[in-house]
Amino acid sequence: MSPLKRTLVVLGSFVTVVALAFGGGFLWLWNDAKVSTVGKEQFENELSIPPLAKSRLDKDGTRVFDLRMQAGEKEFEDGRKTSTWGFNGAYLGPTLRAERGDKVRVRIRNGLDEASTVHWHGMHLPAEMDGGPHQMVEPGGKWNPHWTVDQPASTLWYHPHPHGATEKHVQRGLAGMFLVDDKRSARLTLPKKYGVDDLPVIVQDVRFDGAKFDHGHDMMRHVGFLGDRTMVNGTLRPYRKVGDELIRLRLLNASTARTYAFGFPDDRSFSLVGTDGGLLEQPARMRRIQLSPGERAEIVVRMEQGEKTVLRSFPQDNYGGSWQTRFSGGDDSFDVLELRAAKRLRASGDLPRRLGEPEVPDGKNPARGRFFDLKESGINDRAMKMDRIDETVTRGTTETWTVRNNNGVPHNFHVHDVQFRVLEVNGEAPPPELRGAKDTVFVPNGTTMKLAMRFEGPADPDTPYMYHCHLLAHEDGGMMGQFVVVEKGQQAGTPSGAPSRGHGHH
C-alpha cells in the first residue's frame, strides 16, 4: 500500500472514530436529557401543610405579620440534612392570609448573611412596597412594607427578587403563599377549609448533591436549572389523606425554570376555578393545566371513596422544535402528589355555576399600546439596568401590551402590580385557562400574545415596578425591564433604592 493510501486509510479511520464518538455522545446526551419519575415514587411521606401565619391587629386596625429570612437545615431524606433557607423556619414560609380591604404590614427581618428582598407576586400595591430589586434588605436589616389589600380573592405568593441572584434565593427555599379572601368568595360553596379540602400545593423541582442542593445548569439547558425530581411544600414523595368528595388544589409553580402540565393518570377531568388573579366567571372543565414558573391555578377534583389518584405532570409539545422540547423539559414527566380518599367521604355538593367577575380591562379604547420582544439577551434588545426607566405609564389608563417570543427557547412574562387580561394568542381568542385574571403567562417560541392592563397607581415617578421573564436564570441574566406610574403630564424620575448589583449569566 502506497504511503498516500495508508494516510488516507488512517485519516478515514480517525474520522469514523470521531464521528461515532460524537454520535454516541450526542445520543447519550439526548437520552439523558429526558426525566421521568412516573411509577417510581413510593409516596411514603405525608404532605406538609404550611402553617397559617400568625398576625395581630394594631390600634389603627392594621394586620401585622412577621417574617424572618433565615438559614437552616432540613431532613428531606431520612438521615441526610440539607442546608436551606426559609421564612420563620428552615424551608419555605408560612401562608399569609388577609381579606380585601385589610390594611396589612409585614415586618421583614433578614437573618441571612447576604442581602435579599421579599416581593409580593401578584399583589397590587405601591411601588415602594413591591419588594423588587430596589427594596433590598441588608444582612441584619429590617423592612416594614404596608399597604391596603384591594383586589379579588386569589392565590398569590411571596419570594425574593434581588437583581442577579433571584434564582439561587428561590431555589434555596425562600417562598410562601399569600391568600386573599373577599366577601363574594366567602359566600360560594367552594372547598375552603385550609389544609383539609383546600390544599396549598407548592411544586418545585430539585436535585441533591450530598448535604446541599445542586443548582447547576446542565449542558444545553437554556431555560435554566431543571431538577430530576419534584417535591410539594418541601415534601418528597408526598401523599395526602382527604375526607371530602371535592378537593381544591391551589397549584403554585415555584420552580425556577420548569413548566408543568398537571393532570391525572386516568385522564379524569377537573374544574379550573381560579387563575393567578382570582376566580373565573364560571368553572372550566379540563384534563390538563399548564403552568410556567410563577403561575398559579386553583383546580377542584372529585374523589371517590377509598380511591387513590396521583397529580402528574405530563410531557408537553409547545416549546418549539424537538430540540428545545427535549432540552427545556418538555419531554419530562413527574408523579407529583398522591391523594388518598377515605373509605367514607363528606358530601360536597356541586360547584357553583357562577364564581367571580375578573376585574381586568376588556382592551377596548386603550390609551396606547406597547411591544415587548423576548430574548435571552434582554427585552427589546436591552438588558436590565437598575438606573434606567424603560417605560412610563399614566395612572388611571388602560394599555395593551403585545409580547412576542421568536427567540427559539421558551420564555414567560410577568408584570408587577397589575393583573391583566389575555386578549389574543397568535391572533386567536385565548383558551379557557387564559381567560381569567393573570399576572404571568407562558410564551413559548413562536408565540405572540396581546394583553390588556390598567394602571391604578399610586403614582411614583422615582420607584419602578418590574416586567420580566420569570424563568429566573433569564431574569438574573438581564431579561427584565422597569416601568413607573406617573400622573398625567408627569415625567419619569430617577430610580431610588439599591444600586446596580450587576447581573449574572446563564
C-alpha positions in Angstrom: 0.0 0.0 0.0 1.4 3.4 -1.0 2.1 6.0 1.7 -0.8 8.1 0.3 -3.3 5.3 0.5 -2.1 4.4 4.0 -2.5 8.0 5.1 -6.0 8.2 3.6 -7.0 4.9 5.4 -5.7 6.2 8.7 -7.4 9.5 8.2 -10.6 7.9 7.2 -10.5 5.6 10.3 -9.8 8.6 12.5 -12.8 10.5 11.1 -15.0 7.4 11.5 -14.0 7.0 15.2 -14.6 10.7 15.9 -18.0 10.6 14.1 -19.0 7.5 16.1 -17.8 9.0 19.3 -19.6 12.3 18.6 -22.8 10.5 17.6 -22.6 8.2 20.6 -22.0 11.3 22.9 -25.0 13.1 21.3 -27.2 10.0 21.7 -26.2 9.8 25.4 -26.8 13.5 25.9 -30.2 13.2 24.1 -31.4 10.2 26.1 -30.0 11.6 29.4 -32.0 14.8 29.0 -35.4 13.1 29.4 -36.5 12.7 33.0 -39.4 10.7 34.4 -40.5 9.7 37.9 -43.7 8.1 36.7 -44.4 4.8 38.6 -41.2 5.3 40.6 -42.4 7.3 43.6 -43.5 5.4 46.7 -45.4 8.3 48.2 -44.3 7.5 51.8 -44.2 11.0 53.3 -47.3 12.8 54.5 -47.7 16.1 52.8 -46.6 19.0 54.9 -49.1 21.9 55.0 -47.5 25.4 55.6 -49.0 26.9 58.7 -51.1 30.0 58.5 -49.0 32.9 59.6 -50.0 34.4 63.0 -50.9 38.1 62.9 -52.0 40.8 65.3 -54.1 43.9 64.9 -52.6 47.4 65.7 -54.7 50.1 67.3 -55.4 51.5 63.8 -56.7 48.2 62.6 -53.6 47.2 60.6 -53.0 43.5 60.5 -49.3 42.9 61.2 -47.3 39.8 60.2 -43.7 38.9 61.0 -41.3 37.2 58.5 -37.7 36.4 59.2 -35.4 35.2 56.4 -33.0 32.6 57.9 -30.6 29.8 57.1 -31.3 26.3 58.4 -31.2 22.6 57.7 -34.0 20.3 56.7 -34.0 16.5 56.5 -35.8 15.9 53.2 -34.4 12.3 53.2 -34.1 10.3 56.4 -30.7 10.7 57.9 -29.5 13.4 55.5 -29.7 17.1 56.3 -29.6 19.7 53.6 -28.6 23.3 54.0 -31.6 25.5 53.3 -33.1 29.0 53.6 -36.6 29.8 54.8 -39.0 32.2 56.3 -39.7 31.7 60.0 -38.2 28.2 59.7 -35.8 26.0 57.8 -37.5 25.9 54.5 -40.3 27.8 52.7 -42.6 30.0 54.8 -46.0 30.3 56.4 -49.1 31.1 54.4 -50.2 34.7 54.9 -53.9 35.4 54.7 -55.9 38.6 54.6 -59.2 40.0 53.3 -59.9 42.6 50.7 -59.9 45.9 52.4 -57.5 44.9 55.2 -54.6 47.2 56.0 -51.5 45.0 56.3 -47.9 45.4 57.5 -45.2 42.8 57.2 -42.2 43.2 59.4 -39.3 41.7 57.5 -36.1 40.7 59.2 -33.1 39.5 57.3 -31.2 36.9 59.3 -29.2 35.7 56.2 -25.5 36.6 55.6 -26.4 38.3 52.3 -28.9 40.9 51.1 -32.3 39.9 49.7 -35.8 41.1 49.2 -39.4 39.9 49.6 -41.6 40.5 46.5 -45.4 40.1 46.8 -46.0 38.3 43.5 -49.4 39.2 42.0 -50.2 41.9 44.6 -51.5 45.4 43.7 -49.6 47.8 46.0 -47.4 50.9 45.9 -44.1 50.5 44.1 -42.0 51.2 47.2 -43.7 48.3 48.9 -43.4 45.9 46.0 -40.2 44.2 47.2 -38.4 44.3 43.9 -34.6 44.8 43.5 -34.9 48.4 44.6 -36.1 47.3 48.1 -33.1 45.3 49.2 -32.8 44.3 52.9 -29.2 44.1 54.1 -28.0 41.3 56.4 -29.3 42.1 59.9 -31.6 44.7 58.3 -35.3 45.4 58.6 -38.1 46.4 56.2 -41.7 47.1 57.0 -43.9 47.3 53.9 -47.5 48.2 54.4 -50.5 48.6 52.1 -54.2 48.1 51.8 -55.3 44.9 50.1 -57.5 45.9 47.2 -58.1 43.0 44.8 -60.4 40.0 44.5 -59.9 36.7 46.3 -56.9 35.0 44.8 -53.8 32.8 45.4 -50.7 34.9 45.4 -47.2 34.2 46.7 -44.0 35.9 48.0 -40.4 35.3 47.1 -37.0 37.1 46.9 -36.2 39.4 44.0 -32.5 40.5 44.2 -31.2 41.5 40.8 -28.8 38.8 39.6 -29.5 36.3 42.4 -33.2 35.6 42.4 -32.8 32.0 41.0 -30.4 31.0 43.8 -32.5 32.6 46.6 -35.8 31.0 45.5 -34.1 27.6 45.0 -32.7 27.6 48.5 -36.3 27.8 49.9 -37.4 31.4 50.2 -41.1 31.2 49.1 -44.6 31.1 50.5 -48.2 31.7 49.7 -50.3 34.8 50.3 -54.1 34.1 50.1 -56.6 36.9 49.6 -60.2 36.5 50.6 -63.3 38.6 49.9 -67.0 38.6 50.7 -68.1 37.2 47.4 -65.8 34.2 47.5 -66.8 33.6 51.2 -70.4 33.0 50.0 -69.6 30.5 47.4 -69.9 26.8 48.0 -66.2 26.1 47.1 -63.9 23.9 49.2 -62.4 26.4 51.7 -61.2 24.5 54.8 -57.4 25.3 54.6 -55.4 22.1 54.8 -58.5 19.9 54.7 -60.3 20.2 51.4 -58.4 23.3 50.3 -54.8 22.4 49.9 -51.8 24.6 49.1 -49.6 22.8 46.5 -46.2 24.5 46.1 -44.4 22.5 43.4 -40.6 22.7 43.0 -38.1 20.5 41.0 -34.9 19.7 42.9 -31.7 17.8 42.7 -29.5 17.0 45.7 -25.7 16.9 46.0 -24.9 15.4 49.3 -25.8 17.9 52.1 -26.8 20.7 49.7 -29.0 21.4 46.7 -27.4 21.0 43.3 -28.3 24.2 41.4 -26.1 23.6 38.4 -27.3 24.2 34.8 -26.8 21.1 32.7 -25.5 21.3 29.1 -28.0 22.6 26.6 -30.4 23.7 29.3 -31.0 27.2 28.0 -34.1 27.7 30.2 -32.0 27.4 33.4 -32.0 24.8 36.2 -34.1 21.6 35.7 -34.2 19.1 38.6 -34.6 15.4 38.4 -37.5 15.1 40.9 -40.2 17.2 42.4 -41.4 18.0 45.9 -44.6 19.6 47.2 -44.5 22.1 50.2 -41.0 20.9 50.8 -42.1 17.2 51.0 -40.5 14.5 48.8 -42.8 11.6 47.7 -45.8 13.2 49.3 -49.3 11.8 49.9 -52.3 13.4 51.5 -55.3 11.8 53.0 -58.6 13.5 52.1 -62.0 13.1 53.6 -64.2 15.2 51.2 -65.7 14.5 47.8 -64.3 17.7 46.3 -60.7 18.8 46.9 -59.4 22.2 45.9 -55.8 22.3 44.9 -54.1 25.7 44.9 -51.3 24.9 42.4 -48.2 27.2 42.5 -45.3 26.5 40.2 -42.5 27.7 42.4 -39.8 26.1 40.2 -37.3 28.5 38.7 -37.3 27.2 35.1 -39.5 24.1 34.7 -43.0 24.3 33.2 -45.6 21.6 34.2 -48.7 20.2 32.6 -50.8 19.0 35.5 -53.4 16.3 35.2 -54.2 12.8 36.4 -53.2 9.3 35.1 -56.8 8.2 34.4 -57.3 11.4 32.4 -60.2 12.4 34.7 -61.5 15.9 34.2 -61.2 18.6 36.9 -62.7 22.1 37.2 -60.4 25.1 36.9 -62.0 27.7 39.2 -59.2 30.3 39.5 -56.1 31.7 37.8 -53.3 33.9 39.0 -55.5 36.9 40.0 -58.7 35.2 41.2 -61.8 33.2 40.3 -63.0 32.6 36.8 -66.5 33.7 35.8 -67.5 30.0 35.8 -65.7 26.7 36.3 -63.9 25.3 33.2 -63.7 21.6 32.7 -60.2 20.5 31.8 -57.9 17.5 31.8 -54.6 19.4 31.7 -53.4 22.7 33.1 -50.0 24.1 32.0 -48.2 26.3 34.5 -44.9 28.0 33.9 -42.7 29.4 36.7 -44.7 31.8 38.9 -48.1 30.9 37.6 -50.9 29.7 39.8 -54.2 27.8 39.2 -57.0 26.7 41.5 -58.5 23.4 40.5 -61.2 21.2 42.1 -61.0 17.4 41.6 -63.8 15.0 42.6 -62.7 12.0 44.7 -64.3 8.6 45.0 -64.5 6.6 48.3 -61.3 4.7 49.1 -59.5 5.6 45.8 -56.0 6.8 45.2 -55.0 9.1 42.4 -51.8 10.9 41.5 -51.3 14.5 40.4 -49.0 14.1 37.5 -47.1 16.4 35.2 -47.3 15.2 31.6 -45.0 15.8 28.6 -45.7 19.0 26.5 -45.2 19.7 22.9 -45.5 23.5 22.6 -41.9 24.5 23.4 -40.8 24.9 19.8 -38.9 22.1 17.9 -38.0 18.7 19.2 -34.6 20.0 20.3 -36.0 22.7 22.6 -38.7 20.4 23.8 -36.2 17.7 24.9 -33.6 20.1 26.5 -36.1 22.5 28.1 -38.0 19.8 29.9 -40.9 19.4 27.6 -40.5 15.6 27.3 -40.3 15.1 31.1 -43.0 13.7 33.3 -43.4 13.6 37.1 -45.6 11.9 39.6 -46.1 14.9 42.0 -48.6 14.1 44.7 -50.8 11.1 45.7 -54.3 11.8 47.0 -55.8 9.1 49.2 -59.5 9.2 49.8 -61.0 7.9 53.0 -63.4 5.0 52.9 -66.3 7.4 53.7 -66.3 10.9 52.3 -68.1 14.0 53.4 -70.6 15.1 50.7 -69.5 18.3 48.9 -72.4 19.0 46.5 -71.9 20.7 43.2 -69.7 23.6 42.3 -71.4 27.0 41.8 -72.2 27.8 38.2 -71.0 31.4 38.6 -67.9 32.2 40.5 -66.5 35.7 40.1 -66.0 38.6 37.8 -62.4 39.1 36.9 -61.5 42.8 37.4 -59.4 43.2 34.3 -60.0 45.5 31.4 -61.5 44.3 28.1 -58.9 46.0 26.0 -61.3 48.4 24.3 -60.1 52.0 23.7 -56.6 51.6 25.3 -54.6 54.8 25.9 -51.7 53.3 24.0 -50.0 50.0 23.0 -46.5 48.8 23.7 -44.4 46.0 22.2 -42.0 43.6 24.0 -39.7 41.3 22.2 -38.5 38.5 24.4 -34.8 37.4 24.0 -32.3 35.9 26.4 -30.1 38.9 25.8 -32.8 41.3 27.0 -36.3 42.6 26.3 -36.4 44.7 23.2 -32.7 44.1 22.8 -32.0 45.8 26.1 -30.6 44.1 29.2 -31.8 45.2 32.6 -30.2 48.3 34.1 -31.1 49.4 37.6 -30.7 53.1 36.8 -32.8 53.2 33.6 -36.6 53.6 33.4 -37.7 51.7 30.3 -41.4 52.6 30.2 -43.6 55.4 31.7 -47.3 54.8 32.1 -50.0 57.2 33.2 -52.0 56.4 36.3 -55.7 55.6 35.6 -55.1 54.5 32.0 -55.6 51.1 30.2 -52.9 49.9 27.8 -52.4 46.9 25.6 -49.0 45.2 25.6 -48.0 42.8 22.8 -45.4 40.2 23.9 -43.6 38.2 21.3 -41.2 35.2 21.5 -39.3 34.2 18.4 -36.1 33.5 20.4 -36.1 29.8 19.8 -36.4 28.9 23.5 -39.3 29.1 26.0 -40.0 32.2 28.0 -42.7 33.6 30.1 -43.8 37.1 31.0 -44.6 38.6 34.4 -45.7 42.1 35.2 -45.6 43.5 38.7 -48.5 45.3 40.4 -51.2 44.6 37.8 -53.4 41.7 36.8 -54.1 41.6 33.0 -56.5 40.0 30.5 -55.1 37.9 27.7 -56.8 39.3 24.6 -55.2 37.2 21.9 -52.8 34.3 21.4 -51.3 34.3 17.9 -54.3 36.4 16.8 -56.9 33.9 18.2 -59.1 34.1 21.2 -57.3 32.6 24.3 -58.1 29.1 25.6 -60.2 28.8 28.9 -57.1 28.7 31.2 -56.1 32.1 29.9 -59.4 33.9 30.2 -59.1 34.8 33.9 -57.0 37.5 35.6 -53.3 36.8 35.0 -50.0 38.3 36.0 -47.7 35.7 34.5 -48.1 33.9 31.1 -46.1 31.2 29.3 -44.8 32.5 26.0 -43.2 29.5 24.1 -41.2 30.1 21.0 -43.3 31.2 18.0 -46.0 32.9 20.2 -47.3 36.4 20.3 -49.8 37.5 23.0 -51.8 40.6 23.4 -52.5 41.7 26.9 -54.7 44.4 28.4 -54.0 46.0 31.8 -54.9 49.0 33.8 -52.6 51.0 36.0 -54.2 52.4 39.1 -51.1 53.6 40.9 -50.4 55.3 43.2 -48.1 57.5 41.0 -44.4 57.3 41.9 -42.0 58.6 39.2 -38.9 57.5 41.1 -39.7 54.0 42.1 -40.2 51.4 39.3 -42.1 48.2 39.0 -40.6 45.3 37.0 -41.6 43.3 34.0 -39.5 40.2 33.2 -39.2 36.6 32.2 -40.0 34.5 35.3 -37.6 31.8 34.2 -35.3 33.1 36.8 -32.0 32.3 35.1 -33.2 34.5 32.3 -34.3 37.3 34.7 -30.9 37.1 36.5 -29.2 37.4 33.1 -30.9 40.7 32.3 -34.2 39.7 30.8 -36.1 42.4 32.7 -37.2 46.0 32.4 -38.7 48.7 34.6 -41.7 51.0 34.4 -43.0 53.8 36.6 -46.6 55.0 37.1 -46.9 58.8 36.9 -49.7 61.4 36.9 -50.8 62.8 33.5 -48.1 65.1 32.2 -45.6 64.0 34.8 -42.1 62.8 33.7 -40.3 59.7 35.0 -37.7 60.4 37.6 -34.6 58.7 38.8 -34.9 55.2 40.3 -34.3 55.1 44.0 -33.1 52.3 46.2 -30.2 49.8 45.8 -27.6 50.5 43.2 -27.0 48.0 40.4 -25.5 44.7 41.6 -24.7 43.7 38.0 -26.3 40.6 36.6 -25.4 37.0 36.3 -25.1 34.8 33.2 -26.8 31.6 32.1 
